Amino acid sequence: MSAEEAIRAYLEKKINRREFVSRLQAIGVTAGAALSYAELLGNSTVLAQAADSSARMPRALDRAAFAVLEAIAGRILPTTDTPGAIEAGAAFYIDQALADPYRPLRARYQKALGELERHCEAVFGKSFTMLASEQQDRLLEELEAGRLADVEGGAQFFELLRRHVMEGVFCEPYYGGNRNLVGWKLVNFPGQRYGYDDPYINRVIDLAPIATNAPPRKGA
């Protein structure tokens, strides 16, 4: 079981905390990191968001295309001993954006994801989502280099997709990504605070990140 599969099983309550930690250790995650990860994912907010997201339907993409998008996001910023793009909900962020501000790019995503899927079916006989992570990585390297002939403009699409994944990981949670502030925690960003107490003048901010759950202030 991969880290991604273990995380999904834990969030969906298919395995308990002890099994989750054991499975992470089995794939090389240190005991301390595995326990910390269990604490993070065991937070009630994360579980609530995971349950909620599982019930939500993609708005811009169909389920098959969304699954491919999420799998790609998971390889662009994979889960290690810290959460990655899947836990941050980067694919959900992209799908929401494609339904609204990025709507002109919706057709580009649908076309490229469809071409990638058809390539995988032709070459491997199965979906991109069913490939081993090593195979997925090699395909994405080919896509990035523009060597995947079956995907038109593959290199440009990969750069677009990678930028959007990063947006989904580090954005304000209000926009649908950065679930449980995992992106901000990765880089120790304290969130959109509007001023600090005197003790934080001329020193590194070590406060836990916060989100307003509202659009950021204009000009902030």
Backbone hydrogen bonds, N-H to C=O, Kabsch-Sander energy under -0.5 kcal/mol:
donor,donor_aa,acceptor,acceptor_aa,energy
6,A,2,S,-2.4
7,I,3,A,-2.6
8,R,4,E,-2.3
9,A,5,E,-2.5
10,Y,6,A,-2.3
11,L,7,I,-2.8
12,E,8,R,-2.3
13,K,10,Y,-1.4
14,K,9,A,-3.2
15,I,9,A,-1.0
20,F,16,N,-2.4
21,V,17,R,-2.6
22,S,18,R,-2.3
23,R,19,E,-2.4
24,L,20,F,-2.0
25,Q,21,V,-2.2
26,A,22,S,-1.8
27,I,23,R,-0.8
27,I,24,L,-0.8
28,G,25,Q,-1.7
29,V,24,L,-2.3
34,A,30,T,-2.7
35,L,31,A,-2.3
36,S,32,G,-2.2
37,Y,33,A,-2.6
38,A,34,A,-2.2
39,E,35,L,-2.0
40,L,36,S,-2.4
41,L,37,Y,-2.8
42,G,38,A,-1.8
43,N,39,E,-0.5
43,N,40,L,-1.0
46,V,43,N,-0.6
47,L,43,N,-1.9
48,A,44,S,-2.4
49,Q,45,T,-2.4
50,A,46,V,-2.7
51,A,47,L,-2.5
52,D,48,A,-2.3
53,S,49,Q,-3.0
54,S,50,A,-1.9
55,A,51,A,-0.8
55,A,52,D,-0.7
56,R,52,D,-0.7
56,R,53,S,-0.7
66,F,62,D,-2.6
67,A,63,R,-2.3
68,V,64,A,-1.8
69,L,65,A,-2.6
70,E,66,F,-2.7
71,A,67,A,-2.1
72,I,68,V,-2.5
73,A,69,L,-2.5
74,G,70,E,-2.1
75,R,71,A,-0.7
75,R,72,I,-1.2
76,I,72,I,-2.1
77,L,73,A,-2.2
80,T,82,T,-2.1
85,A,77,L,-2.8
88,A,84,G,-1.8
89,G,85,A,-0.6
89,G,86,I,-1.0
90,A,85,A,-2.3
93,Y,89,G,-2.2
94,I,90,A,-2.3
95,D,91,A,-2.6
96,Q,92,F,-2.5
97,A,93,Y,-2.4
98,L,94,I,-2.7
99,A,95,D,-1.0
100,D,96,Q,-0.6
100,D,97,A,-1.0
102,Y,97,A,-3.2
103,R,100,D,-1.7
105,L,102,Y,-2.4
106,R,103,R,-1.8
109,Y,105,L,-2.2
110,Q,106,R,-2.6
111,K,107,A,-2.4
112,A,108,R,-2.4
113,L,109,Y,-2.8
114,G,110,Q,-1.8
115,E,111,K,-2.3
116,L,112,A,-2.3
117,E,113,L,-2.2
118,R,114,G,-2.4
119,H,115,E,-2.0
120,C,116,L,-2.2
121,E,117,E,-2.6
122,A,118,R,-2.1
123,V,119,H,-2.6
124,F,120,C,-2.8
125,G,120,C,-1.0
125,G,121,E,-0.5
126,K,120,C,-1.0
130,M,127,S,-1.4
131,L,128,F,-1.2
136,Q,132,A,-2.5
137,D,133,S,-2.4
138,R,134,E,-2.0
139,L,135,Q,-2.3
140,L,136,Q,-2.4
141,E,137,D,-2.1
142,E,138,R,-2.1
143,L,139,L,-2.5
144,E,140,L,-2.8
145,A,141,E,-1.9
146,G,143,L,-1.2
147,R,142,E,-2.6
148,L,142,E,-0.7
149,A,147,R,-1.2
151,V,148,L,-2.0
152,E,150,D,-0.7
154,G,151,V,-1.3
157,F,153,G,-2.3
158,F,154,G,-2.6
159,E,155,A,-1.9
160,L,156,Q,-2.1
161,L,157,F,-2.9
162,R,158,F,-3.0
163,R,159,E,-2.1
164,H,160,L,-2.0
165,V,161,L,-2.4
166,M,162,R,-2.2
167,E,163,R,-1.9
168,G,164,H,-2.3
169,V,165,V,-1.8
170,F,166,M,-2.2
171,C,167,E,-1.5
175,Y,172,E,-2.3
176,G,173,P,-2.3
177,G,172,E,-0.5
178,N,168,G,-2.3
179,R,88,A,-1.7
181,L,178,N,-2.0
182,V,179,R,-2.2
185,K,181,L,-2.2
186,L,182,V,-1.7
187,V,183,G,-1.0
188,N,185,K,-0.6
189,F,184,W,-2.6
192,Q,210,I,-0.6
193,R,191,G,-2.1
195,G,193,R,-0.5
200,Y,197,D,-2.3
201,I,198,D,-2.3
203,R,200,Y,-0.9
206,D,204,V,-0.5
210,I,190,P,-1.4
220,A,217,R,-1.8
